[in-house]
Amino acid sequence: MDATGIVERVLRGERRAVARAVSLVENAAPLLREIMAGLAQAAGRARIIGLTGPPGVGKSTTTGALVAALRKRGESVAVLAVDPSSPFTGGALLGDRVRMQEHATDPGVFIRSMASRGHLGGLSWATPHALRVLDAAGFDTVLVETVGVGQAEVEIAAHADTTVVLCAPGMGDGIQAAKAGVLEIADVFAVNKADREGAHATVRDLRQMVAQAERGPGEWKPPIVSTVASAGQGVEELLDRLDRHAEHLRGSGELERRRRDRAREEVESIVLAALRERLIAAHGREGLDRVAAEVAAGGDPYSAAEELLTMGTWAMPSSVNSGPQTAKPNER
């Protein structure tokens, strides 16, 4: 299929074309640019909900329960589940969809697993483009399930309209809840496995953390919902809180700001990836290895970077931030 044919079929919601387009995204195929251009005008309608949390907290089970609740409403749902890739073989089990087998034959549900391929932050490098494909395909809601993450992996907040952070009993004490990191990105908290001992203490610690945060007038205060996703308990309440947050986003103008920030991140990511490709094309691996050897032997890394950039088709900015950069190039 050519790019035009894929775009037309994706816009009609044909599942095989959607799956094909996501595969092309993952593989950074030559058709990718044309496909993204063709889908651009149709994107921006779906509600994107991110689910994140530590391994074993029940993200896949909660995602499956939300799919069932949304389908009862008659909404079409796409699920993008990111699984970790092995740092040794590069392979991934892609097992999250195994837990969602009950939805596999539902024509109103599309489930796609995606390997992280070494990308940090709990997502795959291809996530933004894959979300654009699913959005343009006409799904009402897209659920993004991250890799099991630690305290500092917060990338999902840059790609979702609403971020759900799942916690479970035994996650730690009040000090753990007060630490900066993934808990700060939550629009909604879900304390899953709430039938286990310690659930009330976890809810209490989260409430204290939420109460201590500084908020201006009209700012959203993250609610805390107790769930037992495996039994379907609390799922309707969780969905109700997600609906309330969606109303808040639309009424406050926050939705437009978040989506503008998301577009900025996507464009910046594309630019950085292109610069890396140009750098390698201009100097080859040999050139990079040469300057790397000089730096390892005691050379100045900024002078080495200046040399590479001066020899290329662009120049080093006059002022360079010596600290860590928040923007990350796509890693594959």
N, C-alpha and C positions, 0 to 999 in steps of 0.2 A: 504493500500500500504506500502511496505517496502521502506527503504531509496533508494535502488538501482533503484526501479521502479519509484520513484518520480524524482530522478535525471535524468534518461533517458527521461522522459516525459517533464521535464522542459527544457532540452537541445534541445528538438524538438520544443519547443515553445508552447506547449499545455497549453491553458489558465487556464483550471481547475487545472492542476498540479501546475502551477505558483501560483494560488490563494491558493491552499492547502499548498504549501511550505511557503508562506508568513504567513499563519495562524500558522503553526508550529513554525516559527520564533517568532511570537508575544507571543506564549504560552510557549516558551522555552522548546519544547517537547524533549523527550529523543533521537529522531531521528535527532535532529538538527545538532549535531557534524558530523554525517556521511553525511548528506546532504551537509553541507558546504564544507566538504572535497571533495565530488564528483563534486561540481560545481566550485571549485577553479581554475582549469586550463582554464575554459571557460570564466571567468570573465576578465574585463579589457578592453573591446572593446567599450562599450557604452559611449556616452558623457553624463555627469551628470551635470544638470543645477539646481541650487537652487534658489528659489524665496522666499524672506522674506520681512518683513515690518510690520508696525503697523496694528492693526485690522481695517478693513473697507477701506483699501487702494486699494483693488481690486486685491488681489493675485489670487483668484480663477478665476476671469474673465480674467485676463491676462494669466493665465496658459491655460485656454480654448482657448484663441485666439492664443497662441503659438502652441498648439496642431493642430489647424486648418491649420496654416501656414506650419508646418512641414509635415503634411499629404499631402498638395498640392505638396510638393517636392517628395513624395513617401516614406518618412521615417516612420518607425514604432516607436511608442511612448508609453512609460509607464509613468504613473503619480502616485506619492506617495504623498498623501495629509494628513498631520498630523492635527488632530483636538484636541482641549483641552479636557481633562477629568475633570469632576466635582470633586473638592476636598472633597465633602460631600458624593456623591453616587458612585463615580468612573466611572460613565457612560459618554458617549460622543455622540453627535448628529451625527457625521460623515457626516456632511451635505455638505462638499465642493464638493463632486461628484454630488450633486443635481444640481449645477450650470454648470455641464459639460454633461448634458443629451444628448446634440446633438451628442456627441461622443460615447455614451454608446453602440450603435450597430455596431460601426466600428470595423471590425476584426483586423485592424492595430493599435488599441489603447487599452491599458489595464489601467484601473483606479482603484486604491486601496486607501481607506481611512484607517487611522491608528490612534488610540487614543494615546495621549501622556502618559497616565497612570502615571501622576505625575512627569514625567521626565522633568527636566528644560532644557532651551536652545532652545526651540522652536521645538524640534523633539521628537520622541519616542525613548526609549532605544534600540528598535529593528531595527532602521533605517539602520545601517551599514549592517546587515545581509540581510535585505529586498532588499537593493540596489544590493547586490551580486547576489541574486536570479534573479532580473529583468535584470541585466547585462548579466548573464549567459544564460538567456532565449532568447537572441539575439536581444533585442530592440536596435534601433539605438541611441535613445535619451531617457534619463530618467529625468523627471521633478520632483523636490522635492519641494513641497509647505509647508512651515512651519506654525506652529501656529502663530497667530498674536503676534508679539514680541515687547518688549520694547528696551531700549537703549543698554542693556548689553547682550542680548541673541544672541550670534554670532556662535553657534555651527555648523550651516549649512556650514560655510566656511571650516570646517574640513572634510566635506563629499562630497562637490561638486567641479567639475572642474572649473565651472564659477558660481559666485554668483551675482544674480540680487537683488538689494535693491530697493524696490518700495517706493516712496514717493507720497504725494498728497498735493495740496494747503491747507494751514492752518496748516502745520506741525510745524511751529515755525519760529523764525526769524534767522538771521545770526549766533547769538550766539548758538542757538540750533543746527544748522548745524555744528558748529565747535566743539561740544562736542565729546569726545571719546566715542566709542561704535559701534553700529551696522553699522553706516555709513562708518566706516573705513574698513569694510570687502568687500565693493562693488567692483566688477570688472566692472559692468555696473549699472548705475542709470536709473530708469524709473520713470519719474514724471507722474503718471497716473491721470486721471480725469483732463487732461490739458485744458479742455474747461471751467473750473470753474475759478472764480475770484481768483487772487493770484498765478496762475500757473507760470507766468513769474518771480515773485519775488522768488518763490521756486527754479526755475532753476538758477537764478542769485546767490542765496545763496550757492547752491551746487557747482556752478562753482568757486566761491571764495574759498570754502573749498578745492576743488580739486587742485586749483592753489597754495594754501599755503602748500600743502603736499610736503615733501622732497622726491625726486626720483633720482635714479642713472641713468646713461646713458642706454637707451634701456628698462627701466622699463615701464610697462603698465600704461597709464593714463586713468582712468575710464571715458568713455564717458557718456553723459547725453542725454537721449531720452525722448521726450514728447509723451505721448500716451493717447488715449481715448479707452481703451481696449473693452469697451462695444460696440463701433461702429467699431472696427477694425482699428482705426486710429493709425499710428505710429508703428504697430506691425511688419511690414516688415523691417522697419528701426531698430527696436529692435533686430530682428533676424539677421540682417546684422552685427550689433555690436557684437552679440554673436559669429557669425562666425569668425569675425576678432580676437576676443579674443582667440578662439580655435586655430587659426593659430599662434598667438603669443605664446601660451603655447607650441605648438609643436616645433616651431622654436627656442625658447629660452631655452628649456629643463625644463621649469617650470612645464609642465604637469607631467613629471616623478617625480619631487620633490614633487608635491602635492599628487600624488598617493602613494608615499612612506610614506609621513606624514599621509595620511589617513589609510594606513595599520598599522602604528605604533599606532595610536589612537585606532584602532579596537582591536589589540592585547592587548594593555594596558587595555582596557575596559574589555576584557575577563578575564585577570589575576586578576583584582581588584574584579570582580564579583565572581571568584572562591575563592579568599581569604576570602571574606565575608561569603561564604557558608561554608568554612572550619572552620572559626571562630565560626559560629553558631553551626556547628556540634560538635565542640570540647567542647564548654561550654554551649550550649543551651541558651535559652532566660533568664533562671534563673541566669546564671553566668553573663550575661551582665547587667541584672537588679541589681544584687548585687553590682557590681563595679560602676554602674551608681548612685546608692544610696549613696555610699561612696564619690563619687566626688561631688554630690549635697550637701552633708553634710560638704564640705570643703576639700575634699581630692584632691590630685594632679592627674589630668587627664593623665599625661604622665606615672606616676607610675602605674596607673590602666591599661593603655594600655600595659606597660611592663609586668605586671603580666599575662595578658591574652596571650600575645605572647610567653612568657617564658613557660607557661603551654601547649602551642600548639606545633606544629611541625616546627615552624620557629622562628627566633629571631628578635628582634627590631634592625634596622640598627644602627650603632654607632653614626651617626649624623642624627638628625631628623629636618626637616624644620619646624620651629614653625609658619610659615605663612600659609595662605590658599593655598590649593593644587589646581592646575589647572585641574588635571585629576579627573573625577567624576566617582564613581562606578555607574553601571546601577541601576536605581531606577524603581521599578515596583509597 
